[in-house]
Amino acid sequence: MPLFHSVAEKDVTRAIVSSFLRQFEQYADSDVIIVGAGPSGLVAGKELAARRLKVLIVERNNYLGGGFWIGGYLMNKVTLRAPAETMLDELGVPYEEAVEGLYVADGPHACSKLIAAACDAGVKFANMTIFDDIVLREGNRVAGVVVNWTPIAALPREITCVDPVALEAKVVIDATGHDACVVRRLEERGLTRTVGFGAMWVEMSEDLVVEHTGEVHPGLVVAGMAVSTTYGLPRMGPTFGAMLLSGKRAAEVVMGILEGITVA
Amino acid sequence: MFIYLYDEAATPTLDLGGITNYIKDKLPSSQIEVRENFITFHLARLERRGREEKMSHLAEELARAKVRKLGAPLNDLFVPLKGEIGYERRRLENQNKRVAGILYDGFVLSGILQGLLPPEECALNQVHIVFTNQLFGTWDEHDRRYHARVSIYNKPSLISTTGIVEAPAKPREYYLLKQQYTALGMYDAAEVGLKGNFRGRFIDYNDERMTRVMKGYVLQALMHQLTGEPFCTDKSCRLYNAHWQEEVIRSQVENPYDLCPAHERMLEALLS
């Protein structure tokens, strides 16, 4: 008597294909598309999906979580400064107080809990999917993203003559980290500018990242380390506390946009 | 002399009452008025519509005053991003919050604030001393880079409660240890750990010694107004232009005297 139920290979294939295509078709038009599944993107996604919005996160890697799995020097402990530990409380992640106002958590535990929380809230993912371009509408409002399979970008052009596809959304969040891919694409079109990294006053930059999180161009909100690149803020200071709180603020800004109000 | 001191609410250890008493002791005939935050105070004098317009204008000016590259002078042609102006606007609406992480061009900043002074308060016998938590710096042609500063003596004079922490260099060992932390990517731990290891050896945010230290910088601002020369070469004199935290502590906290004999005599001559 075999342990597992008998299933034909074709049924496995059909299950994968039909389930994926159904979701992909449904999310070709989302409320919010977030580019980047690092900590800021995941938090923003979790918060927005919890408000019953249709949220798709596009991630170029197979894995989700960005740099949240490990801290410095490949050591898998992540540090956060108060008040960011409240986010760990929300997620149910255990942590220790290293010194007053500084908390340490296990990277794998914190990251996996955050991914699970985003999934539980209803966020859907397109991983192994690379951002290629932006979709623009009247008045140059950002209205979606153009994506392709990540491996396409890694292979020679003569092998991979594959056109990308477009996904539409009411609002797009650039949570692509230092690269600020979406903002930079907008910059290439002459629609905005980035300042690049500042190089000063590392210790105080976490607040700045959170405070500058917001709509950088109609329809495009910038969160996490992409904020640093866009506004030329110090690049080394912001750690995971700023990423989590920036994600939270990005969600508030998006809600404000969708409700037609300005979030100050 | 009429002296206007502007408060900086984000630093609870800064006691303008104590500084007022200190000035009274040094310049008994002066009249001192303590005011709230400089921008808040002067914007409040405007009618509502004018205030709104001024705030929008100020937000853009402040965004333009932001130093973008330490190794390049301010580019007057740079148009700030919408988000940068928005950030400054939010700050103008909440002046009691500490601004963090941005370096402004000090002379440009001073010029912006100067534009808020009413003509009737710009006489030679009127001194405006503004405490701010903004970090500012000045461009140095010699080494072609910006240097963070504690103070700029002008009309108004600016004294930064952030600058006193960030501008004078900390002990050399501090930077060596910091390099080790950052090489490991331990940025948060670096900040907390370093402050623990070097506690007392530099002026920190909300330092208990803040008021005592700032008395000396106010005195420098007043000497600049009275004589055109705010500084002294004596390392124990309140007027010493300190570039290291150890020098700040020596001249403002552990100083054997307030003013060196030469400046003591100079002040007496000015008052007689």
Interface residues (C-beta under 8 A of the other chain):
Chain A: G71 G72 Y73 M75 T79 L80 R81 A98 V99 E100 G101 L102 T192 R193 V195 G198 A199 M200 W201 V202 E203 M204 S205 E206 D207 L208 E211 H212 G214 E215 V216 H217 V222 T230 Y231 G232 L233 P234 M236 G237 T239 G241 A264
Chain B: V67 R68 K69 L70 L81 K82 G83 E84 G86 Y87 R90 E93 A100 G101 I102 L103 L135 E166 T182 A183 L184 G185 M186 Y187 D188 A189 A190 E191 V192 G193 G196
